[in-house]
Amino acid sequence: MDFSHLSGADQQKMQSLLEEKQVKDFMRLYTSLVDRCFNDCIKDFTSSKISEKEDSCLAKCADKFLKHSEKVGIKFQEQNNLLNQSLQK
């Protein structure tokens, strides 16, 4: 984003807000990943250890979730680039 039209203080404020939003987005993604994979994979609460089956499920779940999130992020970036290009014309 271009904040060059803003004053120095406003640029810093906008940068700070962007960084805060990125942290919140990351935490939301992480929380979603943990919640979903835990609910899908952890079934046995009689043991204090994660079974091999649960461990494998967690690894596959996390990998799938992160790949999906990456693809969605790429698509959003592509759409954002197209929107920016159309606005510049």
Backbone as CSV, one residue per row, in Angstrom:
resi,resn,N_x,N_y,N_z,CA_x,CA_y,CA_z,C_x,C_y,C_z
1,MET,0.839,-1.174,0.000,0.000,0.000,0.000,0.882,1.235,0.000
2,ASP,0.388,2.250,-0.652,1.154,3.489,-0.765,0.593,4.528,0.201
3,PHE,1.383,4.869,1.184,0.975,5.869,2.167,1.774,7.155,1.997
4,SER,2.362,7.344,0.834,3.242,8.498,0.630,2.502,9.820,0.727
5,HIS,1.194,9.809,0.518,0.420,11.050,0.608,0.122,11.452,2.058
6,LEU,0.444,10.590,2.997,0.198,10.865,4.412,1.417,11.505,5.065
7,SER,1.169,12.174,6.181,2.283,12.754,6.934,3.101,11.625,7.557
8,GLY,4.296,11.942,8.017,5.175,10.941,8.621,4.527,10.227,9.797
9,ALA,3.860,10.986,10.656,3.196,10.388,11.823,2.058,9.471,11.381
10,ASP,1.291,9.913,10.384,0.191,9.091,9.884,0.710,7.837,9.179
11,GLN,1.834,7.966,8.486,2.438,6.794,7.841,2.834,5.761,8.889
12,GLN,3.449,6.218,9.972,3.847,5.307,11.046,2.623,4.655,11.682
13,LYS,1.573,5.424,11.878,0.343,4.898,12.467,-0.272,3.829,11.557
14,MET,-0.319,4.097,10.270,-0.872,3.132,9.313,-0.015,1.864,9.266
15,GLN,1.293,2.030,9.301,2.198,0.880,9.301,1.973,0.041,10.552
16,SER,1.821,0.710,11.668,1.574,0.012,12.931,0.247,-0.750,12.882
17,LEU,-0.783,-0.130,12.340,-2.089,-0.786,12.210,-2.008,-2.002,11.288
18,LEU,-1.254,-1.864,10.201,-1.079,-2.995,9.282,-0.371,-4.155,9.962
19,GLU,0.674,-3.852,10.704,1.411,-4.896,11.412,0.523,-5.577,12.447
20,GLU,-0.276,-4.797,13.151,-1.199,-5.356,14.145,-2.219,-6.274,13.475
21,LYS,-2.724,-5.859,12.330,-3.685,-6.683,11.592,-3.037,-7.984,11.124
22,GLN,-1.803,-7.914,10.671,-1.100,-9.123,10.237,-0.923,-10.106,11.391
23,VAL,-0.594,-9.603,12.559,-0.441,-10.464,13.734,-1.779,-11.105,14.081
24,LYS,-2.846,-10.312,14.069,-4.180,-10.844,14.363,-4.585,-11.900,13.338
25,ASP,-4.305,-11.634,12.063,-4.629,-12.603,11.009,-3.861,-13.901,11.209
26,PHE,-2.581,-13.792,11.556,-1.776,-14.983,11.808,-2.314,-15.761,13.001
27,MET,-2.654,-15.060,14.068,-3.177,-15.731,15.260,-4.524,-16.393,14.976
28,ARG,-5.347,-15.753,14.161,-6.631,-16.343,13.781,-6.399,-17.609,12.959
29,LEU,-5.457,-17.570,12.037,-5.112,-18.735,11.229,-4.584,-19.863,12.110
30,TYR,-3.677,-19.545,13.021,-3.089,-20.538,13.910,-4.162,-21.158,14.812
31,THR,-5.017,-20.330,15.393,-6.081,-20.822,16.264,-7.038,-21.724,15.501
32,SER,-7.355,-21.328,14.302,-8.238,-22.129,13.450,-7.605,-23.487,13.140
33,LEU,-6.330,-23.472,12.837,-5.599,-24.706,12.543,-5.607,-25.635,13.748
34,VAL,-5.262,-25.115,14.906,-5.209,-25.932,16.117,-6.590,-26.493,16.437
35,ASP,-7.597,-25.652,16.391,-8.954,-26.073,16.723,-9.453,-27.165,15.771
36,ARG,-9.286,-26.920,14.493,-9.786,-27.882,13.512,-9.053,-29.220,13.595
37,CYS,-7.744,-29.168,13.610,-6.965,-30.409,13.625,-7.147,-31.172,14.933
38,PHE,-7.229,-30.462,16.046,-7.467,-31.136,17.320,-8.813,-31.855,17.291
39,ASN,-9.843,-31.140,16.864,-11.179,-31.739,16.831,-11.283,-32.899,15.844
40,ASP,-10.559,-32.828,14.741,-10.606,-33.897,13.737,-9.751,-35.109,14.110
41,CYS,-8.677,-34.896,14.843,-7.681,-35.969,15.013,-7.583,-36.575,16.409
42,ILE,-7.803,-35.794,17.434,-7.599,-36.304,18.791,-8.899,-36.931,19.295
43,LYS,-8.843,-38.244,19.498,-10.047,-38.991,19.885,-9.895,-39.734,21.209
44,ASP,-8.665,-40.042,21.588,-8.431,-40.865,22.774,-7.895,-40.004,23.907
45,PHE,-8.718,-39.818,24.929,-8.313,-39.011,26.071,-7.947,-39.874,27.279
46,THR,-7.789,-41.177,27.038,-7.420,-42.078,28.129,-5.908,-42.151,28.316
47,SER,-5.164,-41.615,27.363,-3.706,-41.634,27.431,-3.182,-40.204,27.442
48,SER,-2.064,-40.014,28.091,-1.467,-38.676,28.116,-0.598,-38.416,26.888
49,LYS,-0.428,-39.442,26.055,0.404,-39.302,24.856,-0.468,-39.380,23.602
50,ILE,0.017,-38.743,22.561,-0.669,-38.790,21.269,-0.272,-40.085,20.571
51,SER,-1.264,-40.787,20.061,-0.981,-42.051,19.379,-0.356,-41.780,18.008
52,GLU,0.228,-42.803,17.408,0.816,-42.661,16.070,-0.247,-42.245,15.062
53,LYS,-1.423,-42.845,15.190,-2.526,-42.522,14.275,-2.920,-41.049,14.419
54,GLU,-3.029,-40.574,15.655,-3.372,-39.172,15.890,-2.264,-38.249,15.392
55,ASP,-1.022,-38.634,15.632,0.120,-37.839,15.191,0.135,-37.711,13.671
56,SER,-0.102,-38.808,12.983,-0.148,-38.800,11.519,-1.295,-37.921,11.020
57,CYS,-2.447,-38.058,11.668,-3.608,-37.252,11.306,-3.311,-35.761,11.488
58,LEU,-2.684,-35.408,12.613,-2.349,-34.008,12.878,-1.398,-33.442,11.826
59,ALA,-0.401,-34.230,11.451,0.561,-33.774,10.447,-0.127,-33.548,9.104
60,LYS,-0.971,-34.486,8.707,-1.688,-34.352,7.435,-2.663,-33.179,7.477
61,CYS,-3.364,-33.042,8.598,-4.328,-31.955,8.756,-3.633,-30.588,8.661
62,ALA,-2.541,-30.431,9.391,-1.814,-29.156,9.391,-1.274,-28.847,7.998
63,ASP,-0.709,-29.847,7.337,-0.171,-29.651,5.992,-1.266,-29.225,5.021
64,LYS,-2.382,-29.918,5.073,-3.501,-29.614,4.188,-4.050,-28.214,4.469
65,PHE,-4.213,-27.881,5.737,-4.733,-26.576,6.135,-3.812,-25.452,5.654
66,LEU,-2.513,-25.618,5.863,-1.560,-24.578,5.468,-1.479,-24.430,3.951
67,LYS,-1.519,-25.541,3.228,-1.513,-25.462,1.760,-2.765,-24.757,1.257
68,HIS,-3.901,-25.074,1.861,-5.146,-24.421,1.471,-5.069,-22.920,1.744
69,SER,-4.600,-22.555,2.919,-4.481,-21.140,3.279,-3.539,-20.411,2.325
70,GLU,-2.459,-21.066,1.929,-1.512,-20.467,0.991,-2.183,-20.226,-0.359
71,LYS,-2.933,-21.209,-0.845,-3.628,-21.055,-2.132,-4.651,-19.935,-2.081
72,VAL,-5.386,-19.856,-0.980,-6.376,-18.785,-0.824,-5.670,-17.429,-0.803
73,GLY,-4.560,-17.333,-0.092,-3.795,-16.089,-0.042,-3.296,-15.662,-1.408
74,ILE,-2.839,-16.624,-2.195,-2.363,-16.320,-3.553,-3.514,-15.796,-4.412
75,LYS,-4.670,-16.435,-4.303,-5.842,-15.997,-5.074,-6.269,-14.589,-4.668
76,PHE,-6.273,-14.310,-3.361,-6.614,-12.966,-2.905,-5.620,-11.945,-3.449
77,GLN,-4.339,-12.285,-3.441,-3.320,-11.371,-3.957,-3.519,-11.123,-5.447
78,GLU,-3.832,-12.180,-6.199,-4.092,-12.025,-7.634,-5.282,-11.094,-7.869
79,GLN,-6.350,-11.302,-7.104,-7.535,-10.456,-7.246,-7.233,-9.015,-6.846
80,ASN,-6.441,-8.841,-5.807,-6.057,-7.501,-5.377,-5.226,-6.802,-6.447
81,ASN,-4.309,-7.537,-7.073,-3.491,-6.966,-8.149,-4.357,-6.548,-9.327
82,LEU,-5.325,-7.395,-9.692,-6.235,-7.058,-10.790,-7.058,-5.813,-10.457
83,LEU,-7.534,-5.728,-9.235,-8.308,-4.565,-8.807,-7.450,-3.311,-8.860
84,ASN,-6.211,-3.391,-8.367,-5.311,-2.237,-8.401,-5.011,-1.794,-9.830
85,GLN,-4.821,-2.767,-10.725,-4.566,-2.449,-12.124,-5.754,-1.756,-12.757
86,SER,-6.944,-2.233,-12.465,-8.146,-1.610,-13.046,-8.376,-0.208,-12.473
87,LEU,-8.011,0.005,-11.213,-8.168,1.335,-10.614,-7.157,2.327,-11.171
88,GLN,-6.003,1.844,-11.593,-4.956,2.726,-12.122,-5.262,3.173,-13.536
89,LYS,-6.134,2.454,-14.226,-6.460,2.809,-15.619,-7.470,3.892,-15.713
